[in-house]
Amino acid sequence: MKKIKLVLTAITLCFSAISIAQSDVVDVAVSSKDHTTLVAAVKAADLVNTLKGEGPFTVFAPTNAAFDALPKGTLESLLAPKSKGKLTSILTYHVIAGNFKAADVVAAIKKNGGKFTAKTVSGGSLTITMEKENVILIDENGSKAKITATDLNASNGVIHVIDSVVLPK
């Protein structure tokens, strides 16, 4: 009986792993209680189908707390239908074309003398560097975001969680 339970548990774990691997970046974000604001913003900007696309995408995903730290009224304003273009620009500023795992990011930082610039899907750029053992994104305004979790794998890319919203110029 123990062997049957063990086999059933192993089969369940295999199917769970397959299910997670087949989830796209949107599905992964939807499954996170810490990214409900990001998901609402992606929906408001009509980016769901884009981010469910083939990719690959590397997404720097701000947490709910990161959105809460924006100046009062900013998020509400961005989620308004009249701000869809600005919201789209901000959200696509958090996406890089390609599948860059944490090890790839760190290797690029080291290869480029301590920092490198990544082109975002919005057309802007993010400078990525390290401070002590933390990987830091620096936006075009000089504001910083720390990567707090890495390599949330999806079928069409990877997500790295960040603690601040980065903004294009």
C-alpha positions as CSV (number, residue, x, y, z in Angstrom):
1,M,0.0,0.0,0.0
2,K,2.9,2.4,0.8
3,K,4.4,1.8,-2.6
4,I,1.1,2.6,-4.3
5,K,0.8,5.9,-2.3
6,L,4.4,6.7,-3.2
7,V,3.8,6.0,-6.9
8,L,0.6,8.1,-6.9
9,T,2.4,11.0,-5.1
10,A,5.2,10.8,-7.7
11,I,2.7,10.9,-10.6
12,T,0.9,13.8,-9.0
13,L,4.1,15.7,-8.6
14,C,5.1,15.0,-12.2
15,F,1.8,16.3,-13.5
16,S,2.0,19.4,-11.3
17,A,5.5,20.2,-12.6
18,I,4.2,19.7,-16.2
19,S,1.3,22.0,-15.5
20,I,3.5,24.7,-14.0
21,A,5.9,24.5,-16.9
22,Q,3.1,24.9,-19.4
23,S,1.8,28.1,-17.7
24,D,2.7,31.3,-19.5
25,V,4.0,34.4,-17.7
26,V,0.4,35.7,-17.2
27,D,-0.7,32.5,-15.6
28,V,2.3,32.5,-13.3
29,A,1.5,36.1,-12.2
30,V,-2.2,35.2,-11.8
31,S,-1.3,32.4,-9.5
32,S,0.6,34.8,-7.2
33,K,-1.2,36.6,-4.3
34,D,1.6,39.2,-4.4
35,H,0.9,40.2,-8.0
36,T,-2.8,41.0,-8.1
37,T,-2.2,44.7,-8.8
38,L,0.2,43.8,-11.7
39,V,-2.4,41.4,-13.1
40,A,-5.1,44.1,-12.9
41,A,-2.8,46.5,-14.6
42,V,-2.0,44.0,-17.4
43,K,-5.7,43.5,-18.0
44,A,-6.4,47.3,-18.0
45,A,-3.7,47.8,-20.6
46,D,-5.0,44.9,-22.7
47,L,-1.7,43.2,-22.6
48,V,-2.9,39.7,-21.5
49,N,-2.9,38.2,-25.1
50,T,0.5,39.8,-25.9
51,L,2.1,38.3,-22.7
52,K,0.4,35.0,-23.4
53,G,2.1,35.0,-26.8
54,E,5.1,33.0,-27.9
55,G,7.8,35.1,-26.3
56,P,10.2,34.5,-24.9
57,F,9.8,37.2,-22.3
58,T,11.7,38.2,-19.2
59,V,9.3,40.0,-16.9
60,F,10.4,42.1,-13.9
61,A,7.2,41.9,-11.9
62,P,6.6,44.5,-9.2
63,T,4.7,43.2,-6.1
64,N,1.5,44.7,-4.8
65,A,3.7,46.5,-2.2
66,A,5.7,48.1,-5.0
67,F,2.6,49.5,-6.6
68,D,1.3,50.6,-3.2
69,A,4.5,52.6,-2.7
70,L,3.7,54.8,-5.7
71,P,2.6,58.4,-4.9
72,K,-1.1,58.5,-3.7
73,G,-3.5,58.5,-6.7
74,T,-0.9,57.3,-9.2
75,L,-2.1,53.8,-9.6
76,E,-5.8,54.8,-9.7
77,S,-4.9,57.3,-12.4
78,L,-2.9,54.7,-14.4
79,L,-5.8,52.2,-14.3
80,A,-8.3,54.7,-15.7
81,P,-9.2,54.0,-19.4
82,K,-7.8,57.4,-20.5
83,S,-4.3,56.4,-19.3
84,K,-4.2,53.1,-21.2
85,G,-1.3,54.3,-23.4
86,K,0.8,55.4,-20.4
87,L,0.0,52.2,-18.5
88,T,1.0,50.1,-21.5
89,S,4.3,52.0,-21.7
90,I,5.1,51.5,-18.0
91,L,4.2,47.8,-18.1
92,T,6.2,47.0,-21.3
93,Y,9.1,48.8,-19.6
94,H,9.2,45.9,-17.2
95,V,9.6,43.4,-20.1
96,I,12.7,42.4,-22.0
97,A,12.5,40.2,-25.1
98,G,14.3,36.9,-24.4
99,N,14.6,34.4,-21.6
100,F,17.2,35.7,-19.2
101,K,17.5,33.5,-16.1
102,A,19.2,34.9,-13.0
103,A,22.5,33.3,-13.9
104,D,22.3,34.9,-17.3
105,V,21.7,38.3,-15.8
106,V,24.6,38.0,-13.3
107,A,26.9,36.7,-16.0
108,A,26.0,39.8,-18.2
109,I,26.7,42.1,-15.3
110,K,30.1,40.5,-14.7
111,K,31.0,40.4,-18.4
112,N,30.2,44.1,-18.9
113,G,32.3,45.4,-16.0
114,G,29.7,45.5,-13.3
115,K,26.6,46.7,-15.2
116,F,24.8,46.3,-18.4
117,T,22.0,48.0,-20.2
118,A,19.0,46.0,-21.4
119,K,16.5,47.3,-24.0
120,T,12.9,46.9,-22.9
121,V,9.9,46.0,-25.0
122,S,8.7,49.6,-24.6
123,G,11.9,50.8,-26.3
124,G,13.5,52.2,-23.2
125,S,16.4,50.9,-21.3
126,L,17.2,49.5,-17.8
127,T,20.6,49.5,-16.3
128,I,21.2,46.3,-14.4
129,T,23.9,46.1,-11.8
130,M,24.8,44.5,-8.4
131,E,25.0,46.1,-5.0
132,K,26.6,43.6,-2.6
133,E,24.8,40.4,-3.5
134,N,21.6,42.0,-4.8
135,V,20.7,42.5,-8.5
136,I,19.4,46.0,-9.0
137,L,17.5,47.6,-11.9
138,I,18.0,51.3,-12.4
139,D,15.4,53.0,-14.5
140,E,15.9,56.0,-16.9
141,N,15.1,58.3,-14.0
142,G,17.7,56.9,-11.7
143,S,15.2,55.0,-9.4
144,K,16.2,51.6,-8.3
145,A,14.4,48.2,-7.8
146,K,15.9,45.2,-6.2
147,I,15.2,41.7,-7.6
148,T,13.8,39.8,-4.6
149,A,12.9,36.4,-6.3
150,T,14.2,34.9,-9.5
151,D,13.6,32.3,-12.1
152,L,9.8,31.9,-11.9
153,N,9.7,29.8,-15.1
154,A,6.9,29.9,-17.6
155,S,6.3,28.3,-20.9
156,N,7.1,31.6,-22.7
157,G,9.8,33.1,-20.5
158,V,10.8,33.8,-17.0
159,I,9.7,36.2,-14.2
160,H,11.9,38.0,-11.7
161,V,10.1,39.7,-8.8
162,I,11.1,43.3,-8.0
163,D,10.4,45.5,-5.0
164,S,9.7,48.8,-6.8
165,V,8.0,49.9,-10.0
166,V,10.5,51.1,-12.6
167,L,9.5,54.0,-14.8
168,P,10.5,55.1,-18.3
169,K,11.4,58.8,-18.9
